[in-house]
Amino acid sequence: MSKFKKFLLGSAAVLTMSTLVACGNSDSEAGSDSSGSGEKIGVVFYKYDDTYISSVRQALEDTSKGNKDVELLLNDSKGDQATQNDQIDVLIQKGVKVLLVNVVDTGAAQTVIDKAAAADIPVVFFNREPDAEVMTGYDKARFVGTKPEEAGVIQGEMVSELWKSDKTLDKNGDGVLSYVMLMGDADNPEAIARTKFSVSTIKDAGIEVNEIGQQVANWDADKANTAVSAWLSREGDNIEVVLANNDSMASGAISALQSGGYNNGDDKYIPVFGVDATDEAVDLISKNYMSGTVKQDAVGMAEAIFALGVNATQDKDYIDGTDYEYDDTGISIRIPYQAYSGE
């Protein structure tokens, strides 16, 4: 198969942060103190070993490096909401001035807000977006994330351009794009939006589609590998495109395809599209094993939550002195996505 025509859909300037105040940091569990002596910012990540979240964590540490006015207390919730709730309790006991929360279960956001409100401290949710009604119920709650539908739209645009530019992808010549979908989480707003809008965007481009299979793989490469292996054994060449809500699942799909004799650098190829633009995905694209991904800006995410957190420790408006603007909710800052199909 010919290589995917390289393109970059949409562009957005990387959001920058003008605040100069930053902090020391800690990799420790349950809010253990870092070596800094400034105002404490408590941070809880839903799990460290998520590839994208790992990138955000590293970017947050890099952003804070060398500054002493605040200190980060970092926590790995290991994908367990009860653990995260306990970590938040400990952070509050340690006197944090603000909480930065990558909530495990968006349905538990009210519990997190109740804890923050009882201590009268601000809380900035990031990456995983709680319901708007929950957020607006506490005037010290904010959100930093993406527009859930945007990644799906961009992914769908990439698929559409490839499908129209390479007629060999239509293996049976019926003019119908037959795909499989790897969904991150059945209840996650990002996963729901990415799934819905990727397909609807392809349809809006005038392409008829046929869903061969859809599987919730919980953002996990191994689960995606299992699903794609099963589809391959049943459907084989009937599969013309693999869509994945994130790059970890896309990577798992590629492993399954390669075990089945596809995507090894020759003409036997099934396009795979993901989301996040992880280092692994960028490498797979450079080798022509993967067709494209949608960049989710980890650095932009980290800089934004850090800026809001620092302002909150100083009792300033969250976006004071920054280039950020709220969307029409009045409480959310959106980090733009970008298409990526190679340098």
C-alpha positions in Angstrom: 0.0 0.0 0.0 1.3 3.5 -0.7 2.3 5.5 2.3 -0.3 7.7 3.9 0.0 11.2 2.4 1.4 13.3 5.1 -0.6 16.2 6.3 -1.4 18.3 9.3 -5.0 19.3 9.8 -5.6 22.4 11.8 -3.0 24.1 13.9 -3.1 25.9 17.1 -0.5 27.9 18.9 0.8 26.1 21.9 -0.7 27.8 24.9 1.9 29.6 27.0 2.0 30.5 30.6 3.2 33.9 31.7 3.2 33.3 35.5 6.8 32.9 36.8 5.9 31.3 40.1 6.6 27.5 40.3 7.6 24.8 42.7 9.5 21.7 43.8 7.9 18.3 43.3 7.4 14.8 44.6 6.8 11.4 43.0 5.6 10.0 46.3 2.3 8.4 47.2 -0.6 9.7 49.3 0.6 13.3 49.3 4.0 12.9 51.0 5.8 16.2 51.2 8.4 17.2 48.6 11.6 19.0 49.5 10.1 22.4 48.7 9.0 24.9 51.3 6.4 26.9 49.5 2.6 26.7 49.3 1.5 23.1 48.7 -0.4 22.0 45.6 -1.9 18.5 45.8 -2.0 16.6 42.5 -3.8 13.2 42.0 -3.4 11.3 38.7 -5.9 8.6 37.9 -2.9 6.3 37.2 0.7 6.9 36.4 1.1 4.1 33.9 -1.4 5.6 31.4 0.8 6.7 28.5 -0.7 10.1 28.0 -1.1 10.8 31.7 2.6 9.9 32.2 3.4 12.6 29.7 1.3 15.1 31.5 3.0 14.2 34.8 6.5 14.6 33.3 5.5 17.9 31.7 4.1 19.2 35.0 7.3 18.3 36.8 9.4 20.0 34.1 7.2 23.1 34.3 7.7 23.3 38.0 11.4 22.6 38.1 13.7 25.1 39.7 11.0 27.2 41.4 10.4 27.3 45.1 7.3 29.4 45.8 5.0 26.4 45.7 5.6 22.6 46.0 3.8 19.8 44.3 2.6 16.7 46.2 2.0 14.1 43.5 -0.1 10.9 43.8 -0.8 7.8 41.8 -4.4 6.7 42.3 -3.7 3.5 40.4 -7.0 3.5 38.6 -9.0 3.2 41.9 -11.4 5.9 43.0 -11.4 4.8 46.7 -7.6 5.2 46.7 -7.9 8.6 45.2 -10.5 9.7 47.8 -8.1 8.7 50.5 -5.2 10.5 48.9 -7.3 13.7 48.7 -8.2 13.4 52.4 -4.5 13.2 53.2 -3.6 16.1 51.0 -6.2 18.3 52.7 -4.8 17.2 56.1 -1.4 18.3 54.9 -2.7 21.8 54.2 -2.7 22.0 50.4 -3.9 25.3 49.1 -5.4 23.8 45.9 -6.2 20.4 44.4 -5.4 19.4 40.8 -7.5 16.3 40.1 -7.3 13.8 37.3 -10.4 12.0 38.6 -10.5 8.2 38.2 -14.3 8.0 37.9 -16.0 11.2 36.6 -19.1 10.1 38.5 -17.2 10.6 41.7 -16.5 14.3 41.0 -19.2 15.4 43.4 -17.4 13.5 46.3 -14.2 15.3 45.4 -15.9 18.6 45.3 -17.6 18.0 48.6 -14.2 17.3 50.2 -12.7 20.5 48.6 -15.7 22.6 49.7 -15.6 21.3 53.2 -12.0 22.5 53.4 -12.8 25.7 51.4 -10.0 25.1 48.9 -10.1 25.4 45.1 -10.1 22.2 42.9 -9.0 22.1 39.3 -10.1 19.0 37.4 -8.1 18.1 34.3 -8.3 15.6 31.4 -11.4 13.8 32.6 -14.3 16.1 32.6 -17.1 15.9 35.3 -20.7 16.8 34.5 -21.2 20.5 34.1 -23.9 20.6 36.8 -21.5 19.1 39.3 -18.8 21.6 38.4 -21.0 24.7 38.5 -22.2 23.7 42.0 -18.9 24.8 43.5 -17.6 28.3 42.6 -14.0 27.2 43.3 -14.1 24.4 40.7 -12.5 24.7 37.3 -11.6 22.3 34.4 -8.7 22.0 32.0 -9.1 19.7 29.1 -10.1 19.3 25.5 -13.3 19.5 23.5 -14.4 15.9 23.6 -15.7 15.9 20.0 -12.7 17.5 18.5 -10.4 14.4 18.5 -13.1 12.4 16.8 -13.7 15.0 14.2 -10.0 15.2 13.4 -9.6 11.5 13.3 -12.5 11.2 11.0 -11.1 13.8 8.7 -7.8 11.9 8.5 -9.5 8.7 7.7 -11.6 10.3 5.0 -8.7 11.9 3.3 -6.8 8.7 3.3 -9.7 6.7 2.0 -10.4 9.1 -0.8 -6.7 9.3 -1.8 -5.9 5.6 -1.9 -8.4 3.5 -3.7 -6.5 0.3 -2.8 -8.0 0.5 0.7 -11.4 -0.5 -0.7 -10.4 -4.2 -0.8 -13.6 -5.5 -2.2 -14.4 -2.5 -4.4 -17.8 -2.0 -2.9 -17.2 1.7 -2.1 -18.0 1.0 1.6 -15.5 1.6 4.3 -15.6 -1.4 6.7 -14.0 -0.6 10.1 -13.6 -1.8 13.6 -13.7 0.5 16.6 -11.7 0.2 19.8 -13.5 2.3 22.5 -11.7 3.5 25.6 -14.5 3.3 28.2 -18.2 2.9 27.7 -19.0 5.7 30.3 -16.2 8.1 29.6 -17.3 11.4 27.8 -14.1 11.5 25.8 -14.4 8.0 24.6 -18.1 8.4 23.7 -17.3 11.6 21.8 -14.3 10.2 20.0 -16.2 7.2 18.9 -19.3 9.1 17.7 -17.6 12.0 15.9 -14.9 10.0 14.2 -17.6 7.9 12.4 -20.1 10.8 11.8 -17.3 12.9 10.3 -16.5 10.1 7.8 -20.1 9.9 6.9 -20.3 13.7 6.5 -17.5 13.4 4.0 -19.8 11.3 1.8 -18.3 7.9 2.6 -20.6 5.0 3.4 -19.4 2.9 6.4 -19.9 -0.5 7.7 -19.0 -1.3 11.4 -17.7 -4.8 11.6 -17.1 -4.7 15.3 -16.8 -2.4 18.3 -15.1 -3.3 21.6 -14.5 -1.5 24.9 -10.8 -2.1 25.5 -10.4 0.4 28.5 -7.6 2.3 26.9 -5.4 -0.8 27.2 -3.0 -2.2 24.5 -3.4 -5.9 25.6 -7.2 -5.8 25.5 -7.1 -4.1 22.1 -4.7 -6.8 20.9 -7.1 -9.5 22.0 -10.1 -7.8 20.3 -8.3 -7.2 17.0 -6.9 -10.8 17.0 -10.4 -12.1 17.3 -11.7 -9.9 14.6 -8.9 -10.9 12.2 -9.6 -14.6 12.8 -13.2 -14.0 11.7 -13.1 -11.2 9.2 -9.5 -11.0 7.8 -9.4 -8.8 4.8 -12.9 -7.5 5.3 -11.4 -5.1 7.9 -10.3 -2.0 6.0 -9.6 0.5 8.8 -9.0 0.3 12.6 -10.1 3.2 14.7 -8.9 3.5 18.3 -9.8 6.1 20.9 -6.2 6.3 22.0 -2.7 5.3 20.9 -2.2 2.5 23.5 -5.1 0.6 21.9 -3.9 1.5 18.5 -0.5 0.0 19.4 -2.2 -3.2 20.6 -4.1 -3.3 17.4 -0.9 -3.0 15.4 0.7 -5.9 17.3 -2.3 -8.1 16.5 -2.2 -7.1 12.9 1.5 -7.8 12.6 1.1 -11.2 14.2 -1.5 -11.8 11.5 0.9 -10.8 8.7 -0.3 -7.2 8.3 1.5 -3.8 8.8 5.0 -5.2 8.6 6.2 -2.7 6.0 4.8 -4.4 2.9 1.7 -4.1 0.9 -0.5 -6.1 3.2 -1.7 -3.2 5.3 -4.7 -2.1 7.3 -4.7 1.6 8.4 -4.8 2.2 12.1 -5.6 5.6 13.7 -5.3 6.6 17.3 -5.4 9.6 19.6 -2.6 11.2 21.8 0.5 11.3 19.6 2.5 9.3 22.1 6.2 8.6 21.4 5.3 5.1 20.5 2.7 6.1 18.0 5.0 8.7 16.4 7.6 5.9 16.0 5.0 3.5 14.5 3.9 6.2 12.1 7.5 6.9 11.1 7.9 3.2 10.2 4.6 3.2 8.2 3.0 0.7 10.6 0.4 3.2 11.7 -1.4 5.8 9.5 -2.1 8.6 11.9 -3.0 9.9 15.3 -4.5 13.1 16.9 -2.1 15.0 19.1 -3.3 15.7 22.6 -1.0 18.4 24.0 0.5 17.1 27.3 2.7 20.1 27.7 -0.1 22.5 27.1 -2.3 20.6 29.6 0.4 20.6 32.3 1.2 24.3 31.8 -2.4 25.2 32.1 -3.2 23.3 35.3 0.0 24.6 36.8 -0.8 28.2 36.0 -4.3 27.9 37.5 -2.9 26.1 40.5 -0.3 28.7 41.2 -2.8 31.5 40.9 -5.2 29.7 43.3 -2.5 29.5 45.9 -2.2 33.3 45.8 -5.9 33.9 45.9 -5.9 35.3 42.4 -8.4 34.7 39.6 -7.4 31.3 38.1 -6.4 32.8 34.7 -5.0 36.1 35.9 -1.8 37.0 34.1 -2.1 34.2 31.5 -3.2 33.8 27.9 -6.0 31.4 28.8 -9.7 32.1 28.2 -12.7 30.2 29.5 -15.1 28.7 27.0 -18.8 29.4 27.1 -19.2 27.5 30.4 -17.2 30.2 32.2 -15.2 27.6 34.1 -13.4 25.4 31.5 -10.2 25.9 29.5 -9.8 23.9 26.3 -6.5 22.6 25.0 -6.7 22.1 21.2 -6.0 18.9 19.4 -3.9 18.6 16.2 -3.8 15.9 13.5 -0.5 14.0 13.2 0.6 11.7 10.4 4.4 12.2 10.4 6.9 15.0 10.3 
